[in-house]
Amino acid sequence: MLGNHEIIVIAIVVLILFGAGAIPKFAKSLGKAKKEFENGVKEGSQGDDTAIAKEKES
């Protein structure tokens, strides 16, 4: 598992390689991806519930 010192070193390396402007863009895209994933999981579980209900009706 990563400790605090390793995380700080990784953050500094990322800042050096990509610059400070890239971090907000990365965080925004990560947030969008997380939201899309959660929506997909929710839609998938709703689809499963609908399929089960249709199966029970048959």
N, C-alpha and C positions, 0 to 999 in steps of 0.2 A: 504494500500500500504506500502511496505517496505521502510524505510528510510535508510540513509547512515549508521547509527550506527548498525542497525539490519543486514545489508549486511556484515559489517565488522565482527560482531560476528559470523555470519554463516560461513564466510570464515575461521576464526580462528578455529572454531569447525571442519570444514572439513579437514583443515591441520592437526589437532591433531589426528583425527580418521583415516584418510587414508594416511597421509604422503605426502610430497612434490612430490614424484615420481608418484603418482597416478593422480595428476591433469593434467599433459600433456597428459596422456593416455586417460583420460576422455574427454578432450577438442578435441583430435583427433577423438575419436569415435563420439562425438557430431557433429563435422564438417562433417564426412562421412554420418551420418544419415541425416543431413540437405541437403546435396548434393543429396542423393538418393531420399529424399522426393521431392525436387524440380524437379528432373528428372521424377519422377512418375507423378507429377502434369502436367508437360509439355507434357509427352506422353499421358496422359489421355485426355488433351484438344485437342491434335492433332487427337486422335482417334475419339473424338466427332465431329470434323470438317469433318473428312473423312466419318463418318456415315451420317452426314447431307447432304454432297455432293452426296453420293450414293442414299440417299432418294429422293433428288431433281431430279436426273437423271431418276428415275423410273416413 
